[in-house]
Amino acid sequence: MKGRIYFIVKILLCFMVIFTVGKVIFMTYNHTVDNFSIGDVLEVLLHGFTIDLSTSGYLLIVPWLCCLLSFWIPRFAFRKVLRPYWIVVAALLALVIGADVVLYEHWKFKINFAIFSYMASPQNAANSVSIAFIVICVALAVALISALAVTIIKLTPRVLNDVYNRLNASLLWLLVGGVIFIMIRGGIGASVMNVGKAYYSQRLFLNHAAVNPAFSLVSSANVSSCFADEFHFIDDAKCDSIFQGLYPGNLDDITDTLLCNQRPQVLIVTMESFGASFVENLGGEKNVAVNIERLIPEGIFWTNYYSNSFRTDRGTVSLNGGYISYPTVSLMRLPDKLQYLPGIANSLKEAGYSTHYIYGGDIEVMGKSRYLSSAGYDHLISSNDFSKKDVVSSKWGVNDSITAERAYRLIADGKLGKQWLLNLQTINSHEPFEVPYHRLDDKVLNAFAYTDECVGRLIRRLKKLPVWDNLLIILVPDHGYLYNITYEDMRFFHSPMLWLGGAIKEPRSIDVIMNQSDLCATLLAQMGLSHAGYEWSRNVLSANYTYPFAYCSWPSGIVFVDSTGHSVYDITSHLPIAESPAPCAQRIDRAKAILQKSYYKLDKLH
């Protein structure tokens, strides 16, 4: 009996050491994210102890069962039976801990199942990093898996002594199982173990460091198959009461007429990751978006525009479909829902416009081509429509200068039709930030400067064409980028939007708070077209838009911004993690109501 307890304790300590070392590696590797101290490391280990213990308890279930069987099976071959299990456990732990360490630098949230939806295309995932980095990661993973497997297997005895009273031994062993169950549950209180129990700090990085990555991953998979049940923070009646009026439908009027006429040619330039961090006028880095800065006095600049989400697949739907974004699901990847979504291209097509989309990458990734076609874009141009030489100019496909040239030629040669909508999506301001341009020493900033230069050059050339007099250009990002910031920093969601061209009446600045998803209704209203089907898109220039606010999300949190400030709420720990200038329960309640209602409506979207 003692030998079996000793075995379980040895394995438990082994797992706890593994998780402790993993946390230290996590913090060391991602030290640029947060300026932490040795004291912070100790606090992380302390506050993450119970969740590590719980995770270890889950992993002890199989060896505990083997010990129970050994009371009834003489000379039970522990090591032989458990060896395959330990190899699988070692591989999974190594991969999960390693992926959490490496990916956090790019994602800034704890590893969860949302990440794997972006790993469905290994080719495009690999585009974000160098080949050397991939090789090093694979080699380290193999080495770590081998080391963990060998260590745990060696801690497992070949056999343990038989017992004389099997029944009594089994009953006593059930008590050991009870202790393991309490470890898994996180105590004997009413609440059970959850990710939020590791949260203790206002600094999100420290909370993330304290969370066991294996526990985070598994718990994030425990979602309902019914979207309506996935987030239920508030009683339904109270939720309806809070939600009422946040997205009013009677916003057809306009208080400001921004266009010279209601039927301009429309060019939307969707700029990859181009958040406020790179625009000096919005408090971002200096000397990066020099062309955008130069053009701001010439156009209509929206100073309080917020992207809905954190990745291109979400942002594309919000921008082109006027739809809200979701922390745990991508609408673009739900083919059964696509036909029920509105689309700016469909609305303009009904008004007689031809619709075109240019993207220099693989347009099949994440179901993008399927979504864009459903949203109303009839003519899709992607990497398949460029020469092989052009396609290999960037890891992601065709460089922005080349796609901008294609857009210019289509416009200049009159190949888009009498009335047209063209959406040009850039790609170069994205990892690995390798561009044929060398103005700035910082690799990241230089890539954004390159995209800015390509867009600026395109606009300078378009000004010389006759079409300029009736052209509306909308410069807008799909989402922001985590350049020395995290999601609590509003510079990630805060984004530039600039309307240019001869079709605008006059340059001006508009300070109304709005979302990316509001572009559809706002533009359609300016064009005298209905936006009745856009339930998540608001015409922000309506007299009935009386409560301006923005709502944003990423896989572990939601954001609410209004005239009183902003609140960031962690949907994993159910705690506010950033509020400025002061805590505000109303902002958080409204964010919760929108999240809850959005999933309910998503479930009914069929």
Beta strands, then each sheet from edge to edge (+ up, - down):
strand 1: 265-271
strand 2: 300-306
strand 3: 354-359
strand 4: 379-381
strand 5: 420-425
strand 6: 471-477
strand 7: 494-500
strand 8: 508-510
strand 9: 514-515
strand 10: 550-554
strand 11: 557-562
strand 12: 565-570
strand 13: 575-580
sheet 1: 4+ 3+ 5+ 1+ 6+ 7- 2+ 8+
sheet 2: 4+ 3+ 5+ 1+ 6+ 7- 2+ 9+
sheet 3: 10+ 11- 12+ 13-
end
